[in-house]
Amino acid sequence: MSRQSRYHPRIAILGGGFTGAAIAWNLAEAGVDADVTVIEPQPELGRGLAYSTREPAHRINVPASQMSLRPEAPADFINWLDHNGLIEDADLARDGEVFVQRGLSGRYVAEHLTPYLRDGSLTHQRARLMNVTATRGFDPTLRLSLSNGGSELADILVVATGNPLPEIPAQLQPLIGSNALILDPFSPARLETIGVNERVLIVGSGLTSADVVATLDRQGHRGQILALARHGQRSQPYGGTALASGVDFTNPVPRTALTLLRTVRRAVQDAEIRGENWQSVFNLLRRQGQQIWAALDMTERARFNRHLKVYWDAHRHRVAPQVARIIAARTAEGTLAYVAARLSRVAEDVEGVHVGFRGRGEALERLVMRSTASSSRPARPMPAPSTSTGGRRRWRTLA
Ligand SMILES: Cc1cc2nc3c(=O)[nH]c(=O)nc-3n(C[C@H](O)[C@H](O)[C@H](O)COP(=O)(O)OP(=O)(O)OC[C@H]3O[C@@H](n4cnc5c(N)ncnc54)[C@H](O)[C@@H]3O)c2cc1C
């Protein structure tokens, strides 16, 4: 028998979030002749960071019609939700698209894998990878050392470990160990310690900050929330699934980040003239994203990452309509504000936490105080951001 006909590879998939689980499921579905092991510390495969949440206010941020595990059957997730009676009125957007609680997406993927885990087509090693060594020789093999003391041999290693967690901004270091600093925004136990009238500073204004606002609001929090990010770009709301008409970003495909920017700006202006929204332009950009990215050389990709990624992220990763409504309501009532600013210094004393930050183009620093997590003070109106550009350092207290 030839070596090739005997080939029965051992495939180790590192990380069992959506990506790792989807790869494992596709291998099992296709009946690939291999030993497939997913190495993932979480008890269920398919959940990962995004879909482990049990918080009802956390919703998928793209319609369920676009979150199928089966690319050839886009309605698979919707059908699964429907079959299990999991779609409620509150899940429906105005255009009829469905935005369910995010944990359901994890359950959907986990349920798809269960039969293959039961019949042994797939194995789940509940552990973290600690170390990898490669054997030398004719048939090189990887030896994976795991946190549960076990090890796995693999011929092929698929790395699906998601994005690394962000580093704590250096300015927040003085708060490490303080009750007032919540480093895990997905920890229900930590968020529940926030009093209903406490002032909260969220560092960052992307989807995770939207999750935090939605959770606090559901918990009955009515205090002031300030979301601060250097660029001040916040995740934009869902705006339908339509594609901009008469636009093709691949013909000709932009070869520089600047041309891409100009092309997109023009497409947005043209779309608005036609009565279409900017979201339709970004829907098309997402559809054609791979070809656009492939046409940029490494220098232009680096330029994109340096100057445009923050805008891309804010417009491409959108907030579910239900969450967008909460954000709009809190902003209108004056208990939520987004500020383009850079943290400058943070300190804690008996009064609470003092946070200084510098607005974009401003020499002024402001001071915010957040009382310690156990106390609860009456809400006060949030002062409008200062426009002073005075050269002297002044401190202002939003407390
Ligand atoms: C808050 C949030 C909400 C999101 N909402 C949506 C949404 O609604 N719709 C959408 O399409 N996308 C959403 N996304 C994007 C989402 O991250 C991707 O869709 C997808 O879930 C990414 O999956 P992943 O498997 O690549 O990464 P992850 O989900 O991060 O999974 C990586 C896995 O690797 C494991 N791992 C890491 N290191 C090791 C190690 N050393 N050993 C073993 N295992 C390890 C981790 O435990 C983790 O389970 C969201 C993302 C976030 C953060």
The ligand as an SDF file (V2000), in Angstrom:
LIG
                    3D

 53 58  0  0  0  0  0  0  0  0999 V2000
  -17.9910   40.9410   21.9290 C   0  0  0  0  0  0  0  0  0  0  0  0
  -17.9770   40.4060   20.5280 C   0  0  0  0  0  0  0  0  0  0  0  0
  -19.1650   40.2750   19.8090 C   0  0  0  0  0  0  0  0  0  0  0  0
  -19.1680   39.7840   18.5170 C   0  0  0  0  0  0  0  0  0  0  0  0
  -20.3550   39.6440   17.8470 N   0  0  0  0  0  0  0  0  0  0  0  0
  -20.3550   39.1230   16.6020 C   0  0  0  0  0  0  0  0  0  0  0  0
  -21.5810   38.8780   15.9030 C   0  0  0  0  0  0  0  0  0  0  0  0
  -22.6710   39.1480   16.4120 O   0  0  0  0  0  0  0  0  0  0  0  0
  -21.5290   38.3630   14.6560 N   0  0  0  0  0  0  0  0  0  0  0  0
  -20.3370   38.0660   14.0590 C   0  0  0  0  0  0  0  0  0  0  0  0
  -20.3460   37.5850   12.9330 O   0  0  0  0  0  0  0  0  0  0  0  0
  -19.1800   38.2830   14.7000 N   0  0  0  0  0  0  0  0  0  0  0  0
  -19.1610   38.7900   15.9460 C   0  0  0  0  0  0  0  0  0  0  0  0
  -17.9770   38.9930   16.6000 N   0  0  0  0  0  0  0  0  0  0  0  0
  -16.7560   38.6360   15.9290 C   0  0  0  0  0  0  0  0  0  0  0  0
  -16.3980   37.2450   16.4300 C   0  0  0  0  0  0  0  0  0  0  0  0
  -15.2820   37.3650   17.2590 O   0  0  0  0  0  0  0  0  0  0  0  0
  -16.2000   36.2980   15.3140 C   0  0  0  0  0  0  0  0  0  0  0  0
  -17.3890   36.1890   14.5890 O   0  0  0  0  0  0  0  0  0  0  0  0
  -15.8470   34.8780   15.7990 C   0  0  0  0  0  0  0  0  0  0  0  0
  -16.5860   34.5520   16.9130 O   0  0  0  0  0  0  0  0  0  0  0  0
  -14.3820   34.7900   16.0590 C   0  0  0  0  0  0  0  0  0  0  0  0
  -14.1710   33.4560   16.4170 O   0  0  0  0  0  0  0  0  0  0  0  0
  -12.7370   32.8670   16.6210 P   0  0  0  0  0  0  0  0  0  0  0  0
  -12.9180   31.4000   16.7720 O   0  0  0  0  0  0  0  0  0  0  0  0
  -11.8300   33.3220   15.5200 O   0  0  0  0  0  0  0  0  0  0  0  0
  -12.1780   33.5350   17.9560 O   0  0  0  0  0  0  0  0  0  0  0  0
  -12.6720   33.3710   19.4570 P   0  0  0  0  0  0  0  0  0  0  0  0
  -14.1290   33.3560   19.5700 O   0  0  0  0  0  0  0  0  0  0  0  0
  -11.9130   34.3940   20.2340 O   0  0  0  0  0  0  0  0  0  0  0  0
  -12.1630   31.9130   19.8800 O   0  0  0  0  0  0  0  0  0  0  0  0
  -10.8100   31.6290   20.1190 C   0  0  0  0  0  0  0  0  0  0  0  0
  -10.7510   30.4560   21.0660 C   0  0  0  0  0  0  0  0  0  0  0  0
   -9.3910   30.0690   21.1870 O   0  0  0  0  0  0  0  0  0  0  0  0
   -9.1990   29.6060   22.5000 C   0  0  0  0  0  0  0  0  0  0  0  0
   -7.7790   29.7080   22.8150 N   0  0  0  0  0  0  0  0  0  0  0  0
   -6.9840   30.8070   22.8320 C   0  0  0  0  0  0  0  0  0  0  0  0
   -5.7300   30.4780   23.1880 N   0  0  0  0  0  0  0  0  0  0  0  0
   -5.7270   29.1370   23.4010 C   0  0  0  0  0  0  0  0  0  0  0  0
   -4.7370   28.2050   23.7960 C   0  0  0  0  0  0  0  0  0  0  0  0
   -3.4700   28.5640   24.0740 N   0  0  0  0  0  0  0  0  0  0  0  0
   -5.0910   26.9100   23.9060 N   0  0  0  0  0  0  0  0  0  0  0  0
   -6.3430   26.5020   23.6520 C   0  0  0  0  0  0  0  0  0  0  0  0
   -7.3320   27.3550   23.2590 N   0  0  0  0  0  0  0  0  0  0  0  0
   -7.0290   28.6330   23.1620 C   0  0  0  0  0  0  0  0  0  0  0  0
  -10.0400   30.5250   23.3800 C   0  0  0  0  0  0  0  0  0  0  0  0
  -10.4020   29.8790   24.5960 O   0  0  0  0  0  0  0  0  0  0  0  0
  -11.2610   30.7900   22.4710 C   0  0  0  0  0  0  0  0  0  0  0  0
  -12.3690   29.9780   22.7780 O   0  0  0  0  0  0  0  0  0  0  0  0
  -17.9500   39.4640   17.8920 C   0  0  0  0  0  0  0  0  0  0  0  0
  -16.7630   39.5970   18.6270 C   0  0  0  0  0  0  0  0  0  0  0  0
  -16.7680   40.0510   19.9250 C   0  0  0  0  0  0  0  0  0  0  0  0
  -15.4790   40.1760   20.6900 C   0  0  0  0  0  0  0  0  0  0  0  0
  1  2  1  0
  2  3  1  0
  2 52  2  0
  3  4  2  0
  4  5  1  0
  4 50  1  0
  5  6  2  0
  6  7  1  0
  6 13  1  0
  7  8  2  0
  7  9  1  0
  9 10  1  0
 10 11  2  0
 10 12  1  0
 12 13  2  0
 13 14  1  0
 14 15  1  0
 14 50  1  0
 15 16  1  0
 16 17  1  0
 16 18  1  0
 18 19  1  0
 18 20  1  0
 20 21  1  0
 20 22  1  0
 22 23  1  0
 23 24  1  0
 24 25  2  0
 24 26  1  0
 24 27  1  0
 27 28  1  0
 28 29  2  0
 28 30  1  0
 28 31  1  0
 31 32  1  0
 32 33  1  0
 33 34  1  0
 33 48  1  0
 34 35  1  0
 35 36  1  0
 35 46  1  0
 36 37  1  0
 36 45  1  0
 37 38  2  0
 38 39  1  0
 39 40  1  0
 39 45  2  0
 40 41  1  0
 40 42  2  0
 42 43  1  0
 43 44  2  0
 44 45  1  0
 46 47  1  0
 46 48  1  0
 48 49  1  0
 50 51  2  0
 51 52  1  0
 52 53  1  0
M  END
$$$$
